[in-house]
Amino acid sequence: MKKSNSSDKLAFYSEVPDVLELSRELTRSLYTTANVERLNAADDIRFCRWAGQSDDGKKHSENLPNNRQAFPFEGASDVRNRLADSTINELACLLTTSFERSQLAVTATEFNDMPVASAASTLMNWITQQKLRTEISREVELGSQYGLHYGWMIYHVGWDQEFSKRIQKISIDEIAALAQQAGPDSALFQLPELIMNPEAADQAAQLISMNLPDFGLNDIKKFVKQLRETGEGEMHETYISKNLPCVTALKPFEEVAMPPETMDLQSARVIYRRIYMNEVELRSKVKEENWDEEFIDQAVTTAGKQSWYTNPLDTITALGASPIIRQDNLIEICYAYTRQIDKDGIAAIYCTVFSPLVEQELYAKHELLDYAHGEYPFIEFRREVVRRPITESRGIPELTITDQDEIKAQHDSIRDRTAFETLPPMKVVKRIGQINKIGPGVQLPVTRPDDYSWLESPNRAPTTAFNLIERVENNHANYFGLNRATVVPIKTQLMQQQLVNRWLCTWSKIYNQMFSLCLQYMPPEEIQRITGVQLPSNISDIASGFDFIVRFNIQSLDNDLVAKKLQAISQFVVPLDAGGVLNRNKLIQMIIEAVAPESARELIMDNSSASEKMFREVQSDIGMMMLGNEPMYKENDPTAQTRMQYVQDIISKNPKAQAAAQQDPVFQTLMQNYVKNMQMSVMQQQNAQIGRTGVTPVGDQLAQQQPPQM
């Protein structure tokens, strides 16, 4: 590919990355559109920060900058109104609750993939609800806070693999068993003999080293000596301690950045992610991910420094000591994900790990990102979609600032008025002014009765201030669709459902990438152990095999509305289902999800699993009856009709059961009772229908006249 006509230095791939250009593009991404100023402004609004604040919520001249005097008087009200903070927390609770109660549906893109869609759902539930439940819950809450606070945020979806060491104890008996299993023709056959012979210790160590190349020769010699002297040796084994997907919420322009011209995240030229590592984590990357050691040596010297924007809230003070920077012992590392054209003209994503603080053109690694889904490992969430650029989504503090300031001003005025009414200023004649101090129980000498008098307070009550505060709060709740009596319920539902849909759509994309990574990096035998099904492992199948849909109906949070809907379905819809169009299994699933959403995942199984479970139960009952055991009879069993079909199917395919039905009188009697019990359940359901219609269908009459079939 020709590069001479390209003005974008990051457009084409090269084996050695242009670290200086990546650093320049990072600076451009951060500081060309006042991004940092917007972040600081949003923080100041939400956390109620301004110059001259005091802990007691009052104005003091000594705290004000530029020698300004407190106005309207020393100690006047300076309260913190947390309207933006309250709204963000309320809507964040809505988003986290919707995620916890949401239902995951997996659909196959091709008809042949439908049988394994259920297994895909099982795998993702195992990942998110068991292995990563704590981590996912934390990132869900953090992501909702970021998205509502700044207007947008980005999730990073990657694969986390960590190595650790453990002590593995091996006895001489175990080695002897392995030698016998290897056979006389193997070099290992003589290993136990060599270990027990002190003169052959080096030969035994060499033999073990040939079969265990990851262990050092000195460690193996020590291991051989322990086996010979104690009959048991210890080996320090390296193993994979973690091998799972990871989802991380990233704060805009502090943990993630992209060029200002970015419209769609997946078409971005480059995306940066910043993380902090301690020295142990950094040096372990040499073995885990083959990072460059020279780069690491240089990066370690930058511990505690930051090259780009850091939130001022990261600076804390403990007990009056000097400020402590939270990154004091941490090293800044930057991941640059760039979509580039290779020498064959194919676009692919490349990952370059570097640090803007390392002055030389050093980098930790530069390689192709081999994720099977072929996308950037980033998914965005936007609070609103008003324009195409991601950063054009506005955060709640930006929209709330005037309302919050207006309520604060009215609160300050009411508080100051109360102070005047409780202890109004005193009028004192000039001849005795500034001589006496005013206070409870203090004796004030006077020469005339009017030497002292109280200043008259305002005549009108602060009704206007209270009315204005209420009106501003109502308008604010109406704007964001909060649950308030003054907001029309249908508007609250529509606005909150739209926000939840946008939020869960983000997680649908996250699940797609997580599932793709699971199929790519998890051992197939582990996936089969979890799901019971062999899932595809071909990379082309992974990329587009399944779609994950996460749904939540905001109306399910209204318990009264849910109860009314379920009652209407039970009383009016179910009795009218003469054509059998109603899916009873789906109805039961919907009722459980509405009544007990926290238990839905444990209680509900898919249709194939439910049918298989029922079939196994009938099969077990028939087997127990063939042994002469009485089965467990059920009262008014709604599955009786299906179980009777399973009975006929099982016996028709089992010659031993057929012979027992002809020759074993005990089995015959048990089977007749078993079938009669199921027929009684069927009749009870039919009688309920007859009570409503007044007639028995002809087909049911004929079925009742026929004797039970074995």
C-alpha positions in Angstrom: 0.0 0.0 0.0 1.2 3.5 -0.8 1.6 5.8 2.2 3.0 9.0 0.5 -0.4 10.6 -0.1 -1.7 9.9 3.4 -1.9 12.9 5.9 -2.8 10.5 8.7 0.4 9.0 10.2 -1.7 6.4 12.0 -3.5 5.1 9.0 -0.9 2.4 8.0 0.5 -0.4 10.1 4.3 -0.7 10.6 6.2 -3.2 12.7 7.7 -0.4 14.8 4.9 2.0 16.1 5.2 5.7 15.9 5.1 6.4 19.7 5.6 10.1 19.3 2.6 10.4 17.0 0.5 8.4 19.4 1.4 10.8 22.2 0.6 13.8 20.1 -2.7 12.4 19.1 -3.5 11.7 22.7 -2.8 15.3 23.6 -5.1 16.4 20.8 -7.8 14.0 22.0 -7.8 15.5 25.5 -7.3 19.2 25.1 -8.7 20.5 21.8 -12.4 20.8 22.7 -12.3 21.9 26.4 -13.0 18.3 27.6 -11.2 18.7 30.8 -13.0 21.9 31.7 -16.3 20.2 31.1 -15.4 17.4 33.5 -14.2 19.7 36.2 -17.3 21.8 35.9 -19.6 18.7 36.1 -17.7 17.6 39.3 -18.0 21.1 40.9 -21.7 21.2 40.2 -22.5 17.7 41.5 -20.2 17.8 44.5 -21.1 21.4 45.4 -17.6 22.9 45.3 -16.9 26.6 45.0 -14.3 29.0 46.3 -14.5 30.2 49.9 -16.5 27.2 51.3 -16.5 26.4 55.0 -17.5 23.3 56.9 -20.4 25.0 58.8 -22.2 26.1 55.6 -21.7 29.8 56.3 -19.8 32.6 54.6 -16.7 33.8 56.3 -14.5 36.6 55.0 -11.3 34.8 56.0 -12.1 31.9 53.6 -13.0 34.1 50.6 -10.3 34.7 47.9 -8.9 38.2 46.9 -9.8 39.7 50.3 -13.5 39.7 49.5 -15.9 40.3 52.4 -18.8 38.0 53.2 -22.1 39.2 51.8 -24.7 40.1 52.9 -23.1 39.7 56.4 -20.4 37.7 58.2 -21.8 34.2 58.8 -24.5 34.4 56.2 -25.9 31.2 54.7 -23.9 29.3 52.2 -25.7 25.9 52.1 -24.9 23.1 49.6 -27.9 22.1 47.6 -27.4 18.6 46.1 -30.1 18.5 43.5 -27.8 17.1 40.8 -26.3 14.5 43.1 -29.7 13.3 44.2 -31.0 13.0 40.7 -28.0 11.1 39.5 -28.2 8.7 42.5 -31.9 8.1 41.9 -31.5 7.3 38.2 -28.4 5.2 38.9 -30.5 3.1 41.2 -33.0 2.7 38.4 -30.3 1.5 35.9 -28.6 -0.9 38.4 -32.0 -2.4 39.4 -33.1 -2.8 35.8 -29.8 -4.6 35.1 -30.2 -6.9 38.1 -33.8 -7.8 37.1 -33.3 -7.9 33.4 -33.8 -11.1 31.4 -31.2 -12.3 28.9 -32.5 -13.8 25.7 -30.1 -15.5 23.3 -31.1 -15.8 19.6 -29.3 -17.7 16.9 -28.6 -15.9 13.6 -29.0 -19.2 11.7 -31.5 -22.0 12.1 -28.9 -24.6 12.7 -27.6 -22.7 15.7 -30.9 -22.7 17.6 -30.3 -25.9 19.6 -27.2 -24.4 21.2 -28.7 -21.0 22.0 -29.9 -22.2 25.3 -26.4 -23.4 26.1 -25.0 -20.0 25.2 -27.5 -18.5 27.7 -26.3 -20.9 30.4 -22.7 -20.0 29.8 -23.3 -16.3 30.1 -25.4 -16.7 33.2 -22.6 -18.8 34.7 -20.1 -16.1 33.9 -22.1 -13.1 35.0 -24.1 -14.5 37.9 -21.4 -16.8 39.5 -17.8 -16.2 38.5 -18.0 -12.4 37.9 -21.0 -11.4 39.9 -19.2 -9.1 42.3 -17.1 -7.5 39.6 -20.0 -7.0 37.2 -22.2 -5.5 40.0 -19.4 -3.0 40.8 -18.8 -2.0 37.2 -22.6 -1.7 36.5 -23.0 0.8 39.4 -19.8 2.7 38.5 -20.8 2.8 34.8 -24.3 4.2 35.5 -22.8 6.9 37.8 -20.2 7.9 35.1 -22.8 7.9 32.3 -25.4 10.1 34.2 -22.7 12.4 35.6 -20.8 13.1 32.5 -23.4 12.3 29.9 -21.5 9.3 28.5 -19.0 6.7 29.4 -17.2 3.7 27.9 -16.9 0.1 28.9 -13.8 -1.9 28.1 -14.4 -5.6 27.4 -11.3 -7.8 27.5 -9.9 -11.1 28.5 -8.0 -11.3 31.8 -5.4 -14.1 32.2 -3.2 -14.2 35.3 -0.5 -16.6 36.4 0.4 -17.6 39.9 2.6 -20.2 41.6 1.7 -23.0 43.9 3.6 -25.8 45.7 3.0 -29.2 44.1 3.9 -32.2 46.3 4.9 -35.4 44.5 5.9 -38.7 46.3 8.3 -41.3 45.1 5.4 -43.8 44.9 3.6 -41.5 42.4 6.8 -41.3 40.3 7.2 -45.1 40.4 3.6 -45.5 39.2 4.3 -43.2 36.3 7.5 -45.1 35.4 5.5 -48.4 35.3 2.9 -46.8 33.2 5.5 -45.6 30.7 6.8 -49.1 30.3 10.3 -50.7 30.0 11.0 -49.1 26.6 10.7 -45.6 28.1 13.6 -43.6 29.6 11.4 -42.8 32.5 11.2 -46.5 33.5 14.6 -46.2 35.3 13.8 -42.8 37.0 12.8 -44.1 40.5 16.1 -46.1 40.6 18.1 -43.1 39.5 16.5 -40.9 42.1 17.3 -43.3 45.0 21.0 -43.6 43.8 23.0 -40.5 45.2 25.6 -41.0 42.5 23.0 -40.8 39.7 21.3 -37.6 41.1 22.5 -35.5 38.2 21.3 -38.0 35.6 17.9 -38.2 37.3 17.7 -34.3 37.3 18.5 -34.2 33.6 15.9 -36.8 32.8 13.2 -34.8 34.7 14.3 -31.6 33.1 13.8 -33.1 29.6 10.1 -33.8 30.6 9.6 -30.6 32.6 11.4 -27.8 30.6 9.7 -25.0 32.5 11.6 -25.8 35.7 15.1 -24.8 36.5 17.8 -27.5 36.8 18.8 -26.3 40.3 15.2 -26.6 41.5 14.9 -30.1 40.0 18.1 -31.2 41.8 16.7 -30.0 45.1 13.5 -31.8 44.3 15.4 -35.1 43.6 17.3 -34.8 46.9 14.0 -34.3 48.8 12.5 -37.5 47.1 15.5 -39.5 48.0 15.7 -38.4 51.6 12.0 -38.0 52.6 10.1 -39.9 49.9 8.3 -36.6 48.9 9.4 -33.6 47.0 8.1 -30.1 46.4 7.9 -28.3 43.0 6.9 -24.7 42.5 4.4 -25.0 39.7 3.2 -22.0 37.6 -0.5 -22.2 36.8 -3.3 -20.0 35.3 -5.1 -18.5 38.3 -7.6 -16.5 36.3 -8.9 -17.0 32.8 -12.1 -15.0 32.4 -13.5 -12.0 30.6 -13.3 -8.7 32.3 -15.6 -5.6 32.0 -14.3 -2.3 33.2 -16.2 1.1 33.4 -13.9 3.9 32.2 -14.3 7.6 33.2 -14.3 10.0 30.2 -11.0 11.7 29.5 -9.4 10.3 32.6 -9.4 6.6 31.8 -10.4 6.7 28.1 -10.0 9.2 25.2 -10.5 9.3 21.5 -10.0 12.0 18.8 -12.6 14.8 18.7 -13.8 13.9 15.2 -15.0 10.5 16.4 -18.7 9.9 15.6 -19.0 6.2 16.1 -16.8 4.4 18.5 -16.2 1.4 16.2 -15.0 3.6 13.4 -12.6 5.7 15.5 -9.1 6.2 14.3 -7.6 5.4 17.7 -8.9 4.8 21.2 -6.7 5.3 24.3 -7.1 3.6 27.6 -5.1 4.6 30.7 -4.5 2.3 33.7 -2.2 2.4 36.7 0.0 -0.6 37.7 2.4 -1.1 40.6 5.9 -2.4 39.9 5.1 -6.0 40.6 2.2 -6.0 38.2 4.3 -4.3 35.6 7.2 -6.6 35.8 5.0 -9.7 35.7 3.9 -8.6 32.2 7.3 -9.8 30.9 6.3 -13.4 31.4 2.6 -13.1 31.0 2.4 -11.0 27.8 6.1 -10.7 26.7 6.5 -7.0 27.4 9.8 -5.3 26.7 12.0 -5.2 29.7 13.9 -2.0 28.7 10.6 -0.1 28.5 9.5 -1.5 32.0 12.8 -0.3 33.5 12.2 3.2 32.2 8.5 3.2 33.2 9.3 2.2 36.8 11.2 5.5 37.3 8.0 7.4 36.5 6.0 6.0 39.5 3.7 8.6 41.0 3.6 10.9 37.9 0.7 11.6 35.6 1.0 12.8 32.0 -2.6 13.7 31.4 -5.8 14.8 33.2 -6.2 13.6 36.7 -9.3 14.4 38.8 -8.5 16.8 41.7 -10.6 14.6 43.9 -7.7 12.1 43.7 -5.8 14.3 46.1 -6.8 13.6 49.7 -5.7 15.0 53.1 -5.4 12.7 56.2 -5.5 14.3 59.7 -3.9 17.5 58.6 -0.9 15.9 57.0 0.5 16.9 53.6 -1.6 15.9 50.6 -1.3 12.3 49.5 -1.6 11.4 45.8 -3.4 8.2 45.2 -1.1 7.3 42.4 2.1 7.7 44.5 3.4 4.2 43.9 1.6 3.5 40.7 2.9 3.7 37.1 0.9 5.1 34.3 0.4 2.9 31.3 -1.4 3.8 28.1 -3.0 1.3 25.7 -3.6 2.7 22.2 -6.0 0.7 20.0 -5.6 1.8 16.3 -7.4 0.6 13.2 -4.8 0.5 10.5 -4.2 -0.8 7.0 -1.6 -3.6 6.7 0.6 -4.4 3.7 -2.1 -6.4 2.0 -4.6 -3.6 2.2 -6.7 -5.2 5.0 -7.9 -3.1 7.9 -7.3 -4.6 11.4 -7.0 -3.4 15.0 -3.5 -3.1 16.5 -2.7 -2.6 20.2 0.3 -0.5 21.3 1.3 -0.3 24.9 3.4 2.7 25.9 3.7 5.5 28.4 3.7 9.2 27.6 6.1 9.7 30.5 8.8 7.6 29.0 10.7 10.1 26.9 12.4 7.6 24.6 10.5 6.0 21.8 10.1 2.8 23.8 7.0 0.7 24.0 5.9 -2.4 25.9 4.4 -4.3 23.0 2.9 -3.7 19.6 0.7 -6.5 18.1 -2.5 -7.4 16.3 -5.5 -7.5 18.5 -6.7 -11.0 17.7 -10.2 -10.9 19.3 -12.6 -13.0 17.2 -15.4 -10.4 17.1 -13.1 -8.1 15.1 -14.3 -4.9 16.9 -12.7 -2.4 19.2 -13.0 -3.8 22.8 -15.0 -0.7 23.8 -18.8 -0.2 24.2 -20.2 3.2 24.9 -23.3 4.3 26.9 -24.9 7.7 26.2 -27.5 9.3 28.5 -29.0 11.0 25.5 -28.7 10.9 21.7 -29.1 14.5 20.5 -26.2 14.5 18.0 -23.9 11.9 16.4 -20.7 12.6 18.3 -20.5 10.6 21.5 -19.2 13.5 23.6 -22.3 15.7 22.7 -24.4 13.8 25.2 -25.0 16.1 28.2 -24.6 15.1 31.8 -27.2 15.8 34.5 -25.0 18.4 36.3 -24.7 20.4 33.1 -28.5 20.5 32.8 -29.2 21.1 36.4 -26.9 23.9 37.3 -29.5 26.7 37.1 -32.1 24.8 39.0 -29.6 23.9 41.7 -28.4 27.5 42.0 -31.9 28.8 42.2 -32.9 26.5 45.0 -29.6 27.3 46.8 -30.3 31.0 46.6 -33.8 30.6 48.0 -32.5 28.3 50.8 -29.9 30.9 51.7 -32.4 33.7 51.8 -34.8 31.7 54.0 -32.0 30.8 56.4 -30.7 34.4 56.6 -34.3 35.6 57.2 -34.6 33.1 60.0 -31.4 34.4 61.5 -32.7 38.0 61.4 -36.0 37.0 63.0 -34.4 34.9 65.7 -31.8 37.5 66.7 -32.5 40.8 64.8 -29.9 43.6 64.7 -30.2 46.0 67.6 -30.4 49.8 67.2 -28.2 51.6 69.7 -27.9 55.4 70.2 -24.6 56.8 69.1 -23.5 57.9 72.5 -23.3 54.3 73.9 -22.6 52.4 70.6 -19.9 49.8 70.6 -19.6 50.1 74.4 -21.8 47.2 75.7 -22.0 43.6 74.5 -25.4 42.1 73.8 -26.2 38.6 75.1 -28.7 36.5 77.2 -28.8 37.7 80.9 -26.4 40.6 80.3 -27.2 43.8 82.2 -27.2 46.9 80.0 -27.1 50.3 81.8 -29.4 52.8 80.2 -30.2 56.5 80.8 -33.4 56.5 78.7 -35.8 53.7 77.9 -35.2 54.0 74.2 -31.4 53.6 74.4 -31.7 50.1 72.9 -34.4 48.8 70.5 -34.7 45.9 68.0 -34.6 46.4 64.3 -38.0 45.5 62.8 -38.0 42.3 60.7 -39.7 42.1 57.3 -43.4 42.0 57.6 -44.2 39.4 54.9 -43.7 35.6 55.4 -41.2 33.9 53.0 -44.0 32.3 51.0 -42.6 33.3 47.7 -39.3 31.5 48.4 -41.0 28.2 49.4 -43.3 28.3 46.3 -40.4 29.0 44.0 -38.4 26.1 45.5 -41.4 23.8 45.0 -41.9 24.9 41.4 -38.2 24.5 40.5 -38.1 21.0 42.0 -41.3 20.0 40.1 -40.0 21.3 36.8 -36.7 19.5 37.4 -38.6 16.2 38.2 -40.8 16.7 35.1 -37.7 17.3 32.9 -36.0 14.1 33.9 -39.1 11.9 34.4 -38.6 11.3 38.1 -41.1 9.5 40.2 -43.0 12.4 41.7 -46.7 13.0 42.3 -46.5 16.1 40.1 -45.2 14.2 37.1 -47.7 12.4 34.8 -47.1 8.6 35.4 -47.1 7.8 31.7 -44.4 10.4 31.1 -42.3 8.9 33.9 -42.7 5.4 32.4 -41.8 6.5 28.9 -38.8 8.5 29.8 -37.4 6.0 32.2 -38.1 3.1 29.8 -36.1 5.0 27.1 -33.2 5.5 29.5 -33.3 1.8 30.6 -33.5 0.6 26.9 -30.4 2.6 26.0 -28.6 1.2 29.1 -29.5 -2.4 28.4 -28.7 -2.1 24.7 -25.1 -1.2 25.9 -25.0 -4.4 27.9 -26.4 -6.5 25.0 -23.3 -5.4 23.0 -21.1 -6.2 26.0 -22.5 -9.7 26.3 -21.9 -10.3 22.6 -18.2 -9.5 23.0 -17.9 -11.4 26.3 -19.4 -14.5 24.7 -17.2 -14.3 21.7 -14.1 -14.1 24.0 -15.3 -17.0 26.1 -15.6 -19.3 23.0 -12.2 -18.1 21.9 -10.2 -18.4 25.1 -12.0 -20.9 27.3 -11.0 -24.6 26.9 -13.8 -26.4 25.0 -14.0 -29.1 27.7 -14.7 -26.5 30.4 -17.5 -25.0 28.3 -19.0 -28.4 27.7 -18.8 -29.1 31.5 -20.7 -25.9 32.2 -23.3 -26.1 29.5 -23.5 -29.8 28.7 -23.3 -28.9 25.0 -20.4 -28.6 22.6 -20.4 -25.0 21.3 -18.6 -23.9 18.1 -15.0 -22.9 18.5 -14.3 -21.8 14.9 -13.5 -18.1 14.9 -15.7 -17.3 11.9 -18.6 -19.0 13.8 -17.9 -17.0 16.9 -18.1 -13.6 15.3 -21.7 -13.8 14.2 -23.2 -16.9 15.7 -25.6 -15.5 18.4 -27.3 -12.3 19.4 -27.8 -11.4 23.0 -30.8 -9.3 24.0 -31.2 -7.8 27.5 -34.7 -6.6 28.3 -36.5 -5.0 31.3 -40.0 -3.5 31.5 -40.1 -0.5 33.7 -43.7 -1.2 34.6 -42.6 -4.3 36.6 -41.4 -2.0 39.3 -45.0 -1.0 40.0 -46.2 -3.9 42.2 -49.9 -2.8 42.1 -49.9 -2.5 38.3 -48.2 -5.9 38.0 -50.8 -7.5 40.3 -53.7 -6.0 38.2 -52.2 -7.3 34.9 -51.7 -10.8 36.3 -55.2 -10.8 37.6 -56.6 -9.7 34.3 -54.7 -12.4 32.4 -55.9 -15.1 34.8 -59.5 -14.0 34.8 -60.1 -12.9 31.3 -57.4 -14.1 28.9 -56.7 -17.7 30.0 -60.5 -18.8 30.0 -60.9 -17.4 26.5 -57.9 -19.4 25.1 -60.1 -21.9 23.2 -57.7 -22.3 20.3 -54.7 -23.0 22.5 -52.7 -20.0 21.2 -51.6 -19.1 24.7 -48.1 -20.4 25.6 -48.6 -21.6 29.2 -44.9 -22.1 29.8 -44.2 -18.5 28.8 -47.1 -17.3 31.0 -45.7 -19.1 34.0 -42.3 -17.6 33.3 -43.7 -14.1 33.0 -45.6 -14.5 36.4 -42.4 -15.7 38.2 -40.4 -12.9 36.7 -43.0 -10.4 37.8 -43.6 -11.8 41.3 -40.1 -12.9 42.2 -37.5 -11.5 39.7 -34.6 -12.2 42.1 -35.5 -16.0 41.9 -36.4 -16.2 38.2 -33.0 -17.5 37.0 -33.1 -20.3 39.6 -36.7 -21.3 39.1 -37.1 -21.1 35.4 -35.6 -23.6 33.0 -35.9 -23.6 29.2 -38.4 -25.8 27.4 -36.0 -28.4 26.3 -34.6 -28.8 29.9 -38.1 -28.9 31.4 -39.2 -31.6 28.9 -36.1 -33.6 29.5 -36.6 -33.4 33.3 -40.2 -34.5 33.0 -39.3 -37.4 30.7 -36.6 -38.6 33.1 -39.1 -38.5 36.0 -41.6 -40.7 34.1 -38.8 -43.0 33.1 -37.6 -43.3 36.7 -41.2 -44.0 37.9 -41.6 -46.9 35.5 -38.3 -48.3 36.5 -39.2 -48.2 40.2 -42.6 -49.8 39.5 -40.8 -52.7 37.6 -39.0 -53.3 40.9 -42.3 -53.3 42.8 -42.1 -49.8 44.3 -45.1 -47.6 44.6 -44.7 -44.3 42.6 -45.4 -40.8 44.1 -49.0 -39.8 43.0 -49.7 -36.2 42.2 -52.9 -34.2 42.8 -54.3 -32.1 39.9 -51.0 -32.3 37.9 -51.1 -29.8 35.0 -48.5 -31.9 33.1 -50.5 -35.1 33.4 -51.4 -35.2 29.7 -47.8 -34.9 28.6 -46.7 -37.5 31.1 -49.2 -40.0 29.8 -47.7 -39.6 26.3 -44.3 -40.2 27.8 -45.5 -43.4 29.4 -46.8 -44.8 26.1 -43.6 -43.8 24.4 -41.3 -45.3 27.0 -43.1 -48.6 27.2 -43.5 -49.0 23.4 -39.7 -48.8 23.1 -38.8 -51.1 26.1 -39.3 -54.8 25.6 -38.7 -55.6 29.3 -41.4 -53.1 30.3 -43.8 -54.7 27.8 -43.1 -58.2 29.1 -43.6 -57.0 32.7 -46.9 -55.5 31.7 -48.0 -58.9 30.4 -46.6 -61.2 33.0 -46.0 -59.3 36.3 -49.4 -58.7 38.1 -47.7 -56.3 40.6 -46.4 -54.1 37.8 -49.7 -54.2 36.1 -51.6 -53.0 39.2 -49.0 -50.3 39.9 -49.1 -49.1 36.3 -52.9 -49.0 36.3 -52.9 -46.8 39.4 -50.2 -44.6 37.9 -52.2 -44.0 34.7 -55.5 -43.6 36.6 -53.8 -40.9 38.8 -52.8 -39.0 35.7 -56.2 -39.4 34.1 -57.8 -38.0 37.2 -55.7 -34.8 36.9 -56.7 -34.5 33.2 -60.4 -34.9 34.2 -60.1 -32.3 36.9 -58.7 -29.8 34.4 -61.5 -30.8 31.9 -64.2 -30.4 34.7 -63.0 -26.9 35.3 -63.5 -26.1 31.6 -66.9 -27.9 31.6 -68.0 -25.7 34.6 -67.5 -22.7 32.3 -68.8 -24.0 29.0 -71.5 -26.5 30.2 -70.5 -29.3 27.8 -67.8 -32.0 27.4 -66.0 -32.1 24.1 -66.8 -35.2 22.1 -63.1 -36.1 21.8 -62.8 -36.1 25.6 -65.9 -38.3 25.9 -64.4 -40.9 23.6 -61.1 -40.8 25.4 -62.8 -41.4 28.8 -64.7 -44.4 27.4 -61.4 -46.2 26.4 -59.6 -48.1 29.1 -56.0 -47.0 30.0 -53.5 -48.1 27.5 -50.2 -49.7 28.6 
